[in-house]
Amino acid sequence: MNRRAIGKLAALPFVRMPAGMILVGVVWLGSLILIPATHAIAIPFVGMTTWLAGMLLGMTMRTLMRTDTLLLPDFARILGQTGLLYALVLIILPALFLLGVSGNAQNILLMAAVQLLAVALGLASGTGFRITLFVWIIFPLVGLLPADVHAILLHALTTSYWVPLLAALLAALLLRFTLRPLLTVSDREDDDSPMQAIADGRKPANTASGMPQQRGFIGKKLKPILDATAQRNLERSVARLRKRPGTAARMSVIRAVLLPHDNLQGIAINVLVTTLVAGLYFTLIHHGDGMNVGFITSYAVLIGMSRFAAVGRGMVKMQPNLADLYLTLAPETHAEFQATIADALLKLVAVTTFNCVIYSVLIAVLLHAGAPAELLLTALIVGVGASFGALAAHLVGPTTQTGRTLVQMGLLIGAMLIYNLVLWLMHRFGVLAGGFAGIVICLPFGLGAWQYARREYLTRRPCFDAPLD
């Protein structure tokens, strides 16, 4: 009985996220097999895929750790045995493969400790534990250390037995802080209004999880401010509707309800926070003269487009509350209500395009990049086309968590590639010719995808069911 329960629990990540687990598993196994041949290249890939596997496991655990699940008989023991099974595969097995390459006990212990730390960081990332953000601060700080310090650290990694011990202790501490709240039986905190799901993407919300909603220090400070700006914006929209009733005023109220944080003050706050974070990053990271400015500035589009990660989740999460909106609007047909929702969400195109342009200006200033007109025009063209395409994809795209994640990843990667393509066209053929080519590439695709998605969305009946995942 226990073996069957352990097997089902171990297979749960593959059931919840089959594409991600299979892809990570194939790369991990391939890198593991290549350790005897090219261990210098294969070992970093093993560590990276182990971290990704731990993150997927953490995401699965976050949806599993509910109060009713934790109270099941022998659940904690079966969960622990499943964890030992994954530890055997992800930690012990790579160390045994390295044993065939190097008989040095120091290297074997270091490999096992690093794998344990990678699993711990992955679990922490997957469950939303905010301390993992400090890891990304450590990397640039290490890059600022003098060459002599780097040599000392490298020597310690290869010769000192204290390094594996310290890495194992750090992993154990991280696992304790990560797993303790997951395994605690407690009442859930109230979720935010689902009508804010589209606007608020600052937390990995999950209606099925028993975990309290986690916010970092910045999130806790920002949310009351953003909520206050949303309330003031809604009150102003309602006042305008009462004073001058009309289609535009009515749509303004609907957008204030569906997208509460997408007002001028909320956008300004988000841009300010992003500016401070980007300024800190570029202060710590000293890019060389040979850097690819176009590739770095394409991250402006990635930051702007990441806004749609909350859109895909919100389109599903807000479904039960759409029933109240449906009764309030009292449309004559289902298509009229669907058209109202689709047209209200068009505001996201303007907001995302504005963010892409602003972030491009910010990165160009921080990098002292030349040809700023090319960067801004590229951000404008790609921002408009990619925003229409992303909105279309999330409007009629998959409703499962795995499907939404894959769609969002494809959108982000595609937007960055197209950004660099349009920028190359401008460098190669000039701003006017390259910009025109970029418009021909981006806008017909984005607008065409949006028109198709809108027509498809209007044919669907409104859905008011609560999400299952």
N, C-alpha and C positions, 0 to 999 in steps of 0.2 A: 504493500500500500504506500509506504514511504517512498519507494523507488518511483512509483508511478507519479506521486505528487511532486517529487523533485524533478522528474523529467518534464512534467507540464510547466512547472515554474521556470525551469531553465530555458524552455522553448518559448516562453511568453514574449521576450523581446523580438524573436523572429516572427511571431504572430502579429504583434502590434506594429512593428516597423520592418517588414521583410526586406524591402529594397535596401535600406541603410545597413542592416545587419549582414546581409549577404555580400554587399559590396565591400564593407569593412573586413568581413571574414576572409574574402578571397585575397584582398591585398595583404592582410596580416599573414595568412598562410603562405602566400608566395614569398613574402619577405623572410619568413621563418626558414623556408626551404633554402633560400639563397645565402643564409648566414655562413655555412661552411665555405662557400665559394667567394663571396664578396661581403664579409662581415662589416666592413667600414661603411658600406652603403646600405646594407640590409637592416642593420640594428636600429638606425634612426627611424626607418619606416615602421619597424616593429613597435617602437615606442610611441610613434604618432598614432598608428592604428589602434594600439592598446588604449590610448587616451580617448579616441573616438568611440571605441567599443564601450569603455566605461561611461562615457556621456550618454550613449543610447541605453545602457543599463539603468543609469540614473533617471532618465526620462520615463522609463517603464516603471521604476520603483515609485516615482512620484504619483503616478496614476493608480498604483496598486495599494499604497499605504493609506487605507481608509479605516475608520474606526471599526466597522463591521468585519473587515478583513483581519485586523490585528487581534480581534477577540476569538478568531477561529481556533479550535483545539490544535495544539502542536504547530501552529503557523510559524512562530518564531524559530523553533528548532529546524523545521523544514527549510525556512529561509536561510538560516545559517549554514545548513548542509549544502544548499544550492550555491551560496557564496563561496564555500570551500571548493566546490567543483569548478566554478569559474576561476578561482585563484590558481587551482592546479593547471588549468589550461593557459591562462594569460600570464602567469608569473613563473611557475616552476618549469613549464615546458620550454619557454625561450632560454631559460638558464641552462637546461640540459642540452639544448642545441648548441649553445656557446661552449659547453664543456667539450664538445667534439672538436672545437677549433682551438681553444686555449685551455691548458690545464692549470692556469693561474687561478687560485682560489679567490684572489682579490677581484678579478674580473667577473667571476661567477656571482659573487655576493653583490657586486655593484649592479650587475644586470638585473638580479632579482629585486634589489631595492628600488632601482629606477622603474621597473615594471610595476611594482607595488605603488609607487608614488604616482605613476601615470594613471593607474586605475582609480586611485583616490581623487586625483584632480578631475578625472572624467566623471565620476559619480557626483562630485560636488558641483560641477558645471551642469550636469543633466538635471539635478534636483533644484537648481536655482540658487545655490549657496553663493552669496556675493563675494566671499573672500577670494574666489578664484580670479577676480578682477585684478588683485594685487600681483598675480603672476605676470600679467601683461605689463605691469609697471616695472617689475624686476628686470625683464629682458632689456629694455632700453637703458636702465641704470647700469647693468653689467657691461653694456657696450661702451659706456663712458669710462670704464676703469682703465688704468694704464696697462701697457703691454706686459710690464713686469708682474703686475698682479694677476693678469691672465695666465702667465707662465706658472706662477705659484699655485693657482687654483687647478690648472691642468695636471700639475705634478701630484697634488693632493688627491685628485680623482683617481689617478692610476696607481698610487702607492699606499695611501692611508686606509686602514681598516675602519677608521672613524667615519669616513664619508658614507659608506653603505648603512652604518648604524644610524647616523643622523638622518639620512633619507628615509629609512624605515620608521624612525620615531616621528618624523614630520608627517609621513603618510598615515600612521596610526592616529595622530592627533587630528588630522584632517578628516579621517573616517569617523572619528568619534563625534566631531561637531556636525558632520553631515548626516549621520545615521540616527543620532539621538532624537532630533525633532520628528524624523520619519517614523520612529518606533514608539513614539509617545502617544498614548490614547488620550484624546482631548476633543472637546467640541470644536467645530469649524467656526472660523470667523465669517462674518457676512461678506459675500462677494459684492463688488461694485455693481452698479446698475449695468445690465447687459447692453443698454443703449449707449454706454460709453466704451464698449469693447472695440469699436472701430477706431476711436481716437486714442485710447490709452493702451499702448503696446509696451509698457515699461515693466511688465511682470509676466511670467509664464502662466497665465491663468488657466485653470483646468477645473471644470465644474464637477468632474468625477473624483477629484483628489480630495483626500481628507486633510491634506496639509494646509495650514494657515497661509494666506497670501503673504509672500515675502517681498519686502521692498528694502532697498538699501537706504543709506542715510540721505542721499540726494533725492531718491524717490519719495521718501517720507516728507521731506521739506517742500518738494515741488508740487505734490498732488493737491494739498489744500489751496495753493496759489492758483493752479490751473482750474480747480473746481470753482473757485471764486470768480475767475474771469469767464468761465463757461456760464455761470449763473447770471452775471451781469449782461453777457451777450444775449442770453435767452430773454431776459426781461426787456432789453432794448428792442429785440425782434418782435416780441409780443406787443409792445407799445406802438411800434410802427404799423403792425397789422391792424390794431384797433383804430389808429388814427387815419390810416389810408389803406383800407382793405383792397386786396388785389392779388394777382398771381405771383408777382415778385415778392411781396411781403409774406405771403403764405409759404413760398418756397424757402424764404429766409428763416422762418420759424422751424420748418421741418429739418433744415440743415443744422440749425442750432441744437436740435434734439438728437439727431443721428450722429453728428460730428461735434460734440460739445467743446472740445479743446482746439478745434481748428478755427480759431478767431485770431484777430490781429495780435492781441496781447499774448495768447498762448503760443502762436508762431514765433513771436519775438523772444519769449522765454526759452523756447527750444533752441533757437538759433544762438542765443547768448550762451547757454550751457555747452552746446557743441563747439562754439568758438573758444571757450575756456579750455575744454578738453583737448581740442586740436592744437591750441597754442602751447599747452603743456607738453604734448607729444613732440611737436617739432622743436621745442626748446631742448628736450632731452635727446632726441635723435638728430645727429648731424649727418645728413645725407651727403654722399660724395659728389664730386663734380660730374661723374659719369651716370648719374641717375636718370631714369626715364621720367621726365616731368609729366608727359601725357598719361603714363600708367598711374602715377601717383594722383594726379588730378581726377582720374576716372573714379577714384574713391568718393568724390563728391556725389556722383550719380548713385553709387552704391549706398551712401548714407541716406540720400533722398529717397531712393527706391525701397529701402528697408522699412519705410512707413507702411508699405502694403502688406507686410507680414501680419500686422494687426488687423488689416482689412479682411484678409481671408478668414482669420479666426472670428472676427466680429460679425461677418456675414452669417455665420452659423449660430453664434452665441446669442445674437439679438433676436432670433426668430420668435421666441415666445412673446417678447414685448411688442413685436410688430402687430399682434392682434389688437392691442390697445390703440395703436396708431391707425389701424385699419378701421376700427369702429369710430374713431374720432373724425377721420377724413370722410368716411361714408362714401366711397367711390361707387359709381354706377356699374363698373365692370372690374374684373380682376386685372385686366390689362392696364386700366387707368391707374390702379394702385401700384402695379409693378413699374410703370413708366415714371411715376412720381419718385419712387425709391431710386431708380437708375439715374434720373436727372439730378436728384439731390446729391448723389455721390460724385457727380462730375466736378464738384468743388475740389475733390482730391487731386485732379489733374493740375489745376492752377496752383494748389498748395505745394505739391511735389515738384513741379517745374520751378517754382520760386525758390524752394529749398535747394534744388540742384544748382541753380545759378548762384545763389548766395554762398553756398559751400565752395563752389568753384572759385569765386572771388577770394574767399578766405584762404584757400590752399595756395592760389596763385600769389597772393600777397606774402604768405609765410615762406614760400619757396623762392620769392623774387623771380618768378618765371617770366620769360620773355613772351612776346606775342599774346598778350592777355585777351585781345579781341577774338582770336581763334578759340581760346579756351571757353570764353563766355558764350560765343555763338554755338559751339559744339554742345555745351551743357544745355542751352536752350532748345536746340533741335532734338537732341536725344531725350531730354527730359520730357518734352511734350509727347513724342512718339512712344517712348517706353511707358509713360504714365497711362496713356490710353490703352496700350496693350496689357499692362498689369491689371488695370481696372476690369477690362474685359475678361481676363483669365480668372480673376477671383469672383466675378459676377456670376459666371456659369460654370466655373471649374469644379474640381472635386471637393467634396465636403469632409472627407476623412482627414485626420491629422497628417498622416503620411503623404497623402496626395497634395495637400496644401503646402507642405514643406518642400516637396520636390518641385512643385510649380514655382514657388518663391525662389528657390535656388536657381532654377533655370532662367527666371526673369532677371535676377541679379547678374549672373554670369553673362547672359546675352546683352544686357544693357552696357556692361563694362567693355565687352568686345566691340559693340557697335560704336561706343564712344571713341575708342582708339582707332577704329576704322575711319570714322568721319574726320577725326583730327589728322590722320595720315593723309586723307584726301585733300584737306586744306593745305597741308605742308607741300603736297606734291603738285597740286593744280591751282593753288591760290585760294584766298578766302571766299571770293564770289563763286568760282566754279566748284570748289570743294563743298562750300556751304549748300549750293543748289543740289549737288549730288547727294549730300546728307539728307536734305529735305525730301528728295525723291525716294530715298531708301527708307526713312523713318516714318514720315507722316502718313503715306498711303497705307503702310502696314498697320500702324497704330489705329488710325481712323477706321480702316476696314474691319479690323478685329473688334473695335468698339461697336460699330454698327451691327455686325453679325451677332455679337453677344447681347446687345440691347433687344434685337428682334427675337432672339431665342428666349431671353428673360421674360419678355412680354407674353410669350405663349405659355409660360409656366404658371400654375396656380400658386398663390401665396402659401408659404409653408410656415406654420406657427408651432411646430413640434420642437420640444427641447432637444438639444444635441445630446448624443449618446457618448461622445468621447471628449 
